[in-house]
Amino acid sequence: MQDRCDLLVVGAGPAGSTAARYAAEAGLDVLLIDRKEEIGIPVCCGEFNASPAVLAKALPNAPGLDELFPVDPGLIRQEIRGAVAVSPRGREYEFDLFGYTVDRDAFDRHLADAAVRAGAVLRSDTAFFGREGRQVTTSRGEVEARVVIAADGPLSHVCRSAGMEQNAALAPAITCRVDGEFGDRIRLYFGNKIAPGGYAWIFPKLGCANVGLGVQKRGTPVPVLLRTFLARMGFAGRDVMAGFVPVSGPIQVTVRENVLAVGDAAGHVVASNGGGIATAMICGRLAGLAAARHLLRGEPLVAYEREWRSAIGQELLAAARTKRMADPVLGSDFLLERTMSLLGGRGIADVVIRGGLRKAHAPRE
């Protein structure tokens, strides 16, 4: 493995691969490493992306959406044309939601391949062990990196090496695959017997669905909750995988020393719904470009902090506030039933998709 580079990106998920791509396109010598033997595997993700139109409306200040989205049509496993939210008592609330599902492993490999085509060097099966300034220790030896991007997930070791704040709240989540035909509408199930403090989902794909749940309350282990939900729905699940989703909003500082944090490592997740693919790619692009401007033109790295906060910071903070306000409601099936009834489909959509309520929404549906 090469012993020096301009930029070392740790983590070849959507954030890291996007950062590596844009930095390499700008002319940097980029090394992208990932501890997984095969990029994208194992998968622990709902595998749903909102459409470019939905993203543009939800994140109006985000630059580069036309470059990042839509993805290659060959990666799309099901066009999504709506959603249904199901209350604890089984009442259904429909709303418009356009997007698509993907096979996340293929999606991650596609993004990593794009980084390689741009000139980045990819090394899988390579773990980050530690860093002191520019000197980084990996499982394949030492690397001298002028800038390091932390894209190594919610428990980021790279962030820790720079003394950055860790994600304050991590929600356990679990997914599996269920064979069958599930149409073109996602389904979200609420209730403390199903997913305490969170929700369960069914995201249709071609010939199957991604089925899973995320919780906020600790108690019953998520594998037990998933088995119960699958039995309730009459499903047989396979390829089960569990992980954590940061749901406390962005960490306070994402630039320290020569390290930039991005994606789950930085808390770049919409806390009101747990989605983070699009926000990771938006911030990954900004991180890669900021690293290039720093090394090629001498621009301070802290410019990255200003740029991502200007692009999506307001929306991420609003989603985190909404989640904190919603936590007491999600913890009570009685309050949840009443709140969903008052909001109706459009109000639920505003909370789930955009992380907050509009100033005025349609009457009860």
N, C-alpha and C positions, 0 to 999 in steps of 0.2 A: 504494500500500500504506500502511496506517495507520502513523503514525510513533511511536506509543507503545502499550504494553499492560501489563497486570499480569504476564502470564506468556507467554513465548515458548517454544514447544516446537519443537525442531529435529529433524525426522524423523517422517514419518507412517506408520511401521510399527506393529506391534501395541503396542509400548511407548509410543510417542509419541502415537498416536491415543487410546489408553486414558487416558493422563495428561491429555490435553487435554479429553476428555469429562468426567472426574470433576471437574477444576478448573472447567470451565465450569458444570457442574451446581451446584457450590458457590457460584457467583456471581462468579467472576473473569472479567475481560476477557482472553480467550485468543487468541493468534495461533499457528497451527500451520503450519509451512513445511516443504517437502520439495523437494529438488533435482530430483526426477524430474518429467518433463512429465506423466506419467499415474501416479497413485498405484498402487503394487503391481507396476509393470512397469519393468525386467525381473524375472523370478522366479528366485531361486536359493535353493531351500528344498525339503526333502523333502515338505512339505505334509501331514504327519501330526500329528494331535492325539490324545492319550490321552483316554479318556472321563472325565466328571466323577468317577465312582466311583474310577477309577484315580488321578486327580489327588488326590482327598481322602485316599486311603491313602498315596500317595507323599509328599504335602506336608500333613501333618495340622495344621500350625499356620498355614497360609495363610488369611487372611480373604478374604471376598468371593467365594468360588468359586461360590456360588449365583447371584451377580449376573453374573459373567463367563461362566459356562459353564452349560449347553451353548450352542452357537451356534445361530443361525437354521437350522432343518432344510433350508432351501433352499440353504444353502451346502455341505452335505455331499455329497461326490461318491462315497463308498463307505463303508459301515459295515464296520469291521474287527473280526474276531472271534477272531483268534489270530495267532501268529507262528511262523516257522521260522528257526532259526539253522543255517547250513550251515558245517561245519568245512572246513579246507583240503583234507582228503581226501574231502569230499563227504558226510560223515555228517550226518544231519539231527536236530535237537533241537527239538521242538515245545513251546510253552508258551502259556498264555492271555494275551491282550493285547487289551483292548477299546478301541476308539476310532473314528476316522473320518479320511478324507482330505478335503482341500478344494482348490479352485483358489485358490492364495495371492493372486493379483492381485485376485480378487473378494472374498476375505476381508479383505484390507487396505483395499479401498475401502469395504466394509461398516463397518469400524471407524472410518475417517475420516468417513464419513457420519454415524455415531452422534455423533461429536464435534461436527460441524456442527449437527446437530439439537439438541444440548445448548447451543449458543450460540457455539462456537468459530468463528473465521474461518480458513479454509483457503486457503493460497496454494501451489500447486504451481509447478514450474519456478523455484524460488527457492532459491538456494544460500547457505549460511552462509559468510562470508568471515573474520570475526573479531569479537572483543568486547573492550571495556575497561570493566570494571564493568557498569553498566547499558546502556552504549551498544553496540549490535550492528550490524555492517555485513553487509548481504546484497547479493545481485545485483540487488535491486530498491530498494536505498536503505538509509538508516539507520533503526533501530528502537530506541527506549528501552524496555527491559524490566526490570521490578523483579526478576523471577526468570526464570531460563533453565533449561529441562530439556534435557539432552543425550540424545537418542535417535537419534543419527546413525550408529549402527553401530560395528563393532569397531575402526575406525581413527578414532574420534571426534575431529573438529577442535574441537568445543565443549569436550570434556574437556581437550584440550591447551591451550586458551585459559585454562583455570582452573588449570593446573599439576597436573592429576590424573595419576596413574599410567596408563600404557597397558596394554592386555592383553598379558601376557607371552608367550603362545603362541597362534598362529593356525594352525588346520589348514586346508589347501586342500581345497575341496569342489567338486563339479561335478554338475549334474543335467541330465536331458533327459526328453523325453516319448516313450513307446513305445506305439503303438496296439495294441489287442487286449483280450482279456478275461483277467483275472488273479485272479478269485475274491475272497475276503474275508480272506485271510491275508497279512500282510507277510512278506517274506523278507529275511534278512540274511546276507551272504556274507563269510566271514573267510578271510584268507590273504594272504601277502605277494606272491603273484603276481597277486592281484586288487586289493587295497587295502593297501599296506604300512603297518602300524601302525594301520589303521582298519578300515573295512568298506564293502562295497557293499550297496545295497538295491534292493528292488522294492516299491513302495508302490502297491497297486491303486487305480484310480479308475474312474469310469464310462467304459467303452470304451477305456481306456488305463491306463498306469501311470507314476508318477514313478520313474525309474531314475537312480541316481547313486552316488557314492562319496565318502568323505572319507578322507584319509590323514594320518599323522603324520610318517612318514619322508619327507624330501626326496630327490628322485632323478628317477624317471620322471615327466614332467609329467602332471597329472591328465587332460588331454584324451586323451593316449595310453592311459592306463589305462582310461578310459571306453570308448574305441573297442575295446580288447581285450576288455573285459567284454561289451560289446554283441555282438561277433562270437562270443564263447564261448557266449552265450545264444541266438544266432540272431535278435537284435533289430535293428531299424532305428530309430535315435533321431533326434529333431528338437528344436528349441527348446533347444539346449544353452546353459547359462549356468554360469559358475564364480564362486566367491567364497571368503570365509574365515569360519571359525567359531572364536570364542574358546573355548579348552579348558583354560585354566589356573585356572579358578575366578574368583570375583569380585575386582575390583580392591580395594585396601586401603581407599581413601577414596572415597566416592561423593557427598560434599557438600563443596564448597569455594567460598568467597565466596558468590555468589548463584546457584550452579550445582548442579543435581542430575543425577546420571548414572543411566541406566536402560537395561534391555535389553542388547543386545550391547555397547553402549558401556561398561557397568558390569561386563561378564562374567557377566551373569545367564543362564548357559547350563548345562544339566546336562552336565558334561564327559564323563561316562561314555557318553553316547549322542549328544551334539551337539544335543539338542532345546532350543529356547528360546522357542517361541511362548507357552506357558502361563506360564512364569516371567516373561517380558517383560510380559505383561498384568497379572499379579499385582503386580509392582513398579511398573508404570505407574500403576495405580490408587492405590497408596500414595503415589507421587510427586505425583500431581495433588492428592490430598487434603492432603498435607503442605504443598504450596505454598499452598493455599487457607487452611489454618489459620495459616500464617505471615503472610500478607498481611491476613487478616481478623481474626485474634485475637492476633497477635504471638508465636505459638509459634515457637521456634527451628527453622530448617530442618534442623538436625542430627537432629531427631526422626525424619526420614525414614530416616536411616542405622540407627537403632535398630529401627525398625519392620520394614524389609525383612529385616534380619538375624534378627530374632525370627521372622518369617514363614517364610522359606525358606533362611536363611543356613546353618543346620546341614546341611541336605540338599545344598546346592550345594558346601559344603566337603567333605562326605563323598564326593560324586561325583568331585570333583577328586582327592582322595586315592586313591580307587579307580582312577581313570585312571592316576595315577602308578605305582601298584603293578602295574597291568595292562600298562603300556608294554613292559617286558621280555618278557612273555609274547606280546603281540601282535607283537613283533619276531621271534619264532621260530615257524615253523610246527610244529616238533616239540613245543615247550612248549604252543602253542595247542591242538593236537590233544589232548594229554594233559589239559590243564586243562578243556577243554570236556567231555571224557569223564567226568572226576571230578565236575564240577558238575552235569551233566545239564540237562534243560530248565528245571527250577525254579531251579536255581542260576544259570544263565545269565540267566533273567528277573530275578532279584534284582540282578544286576550291571548289566544293560542298563537296566532300568526304574527301579530305586530307587537305583542308584549304589553298591550295597554288598551284602554277603552277610547273610542272616539268621543268627541265632545257631545255628540248626539248619535244615537243609533236607532234602528228601526224598532217599532213596537214588538212586543212579545210575539214569537213565532210558534 
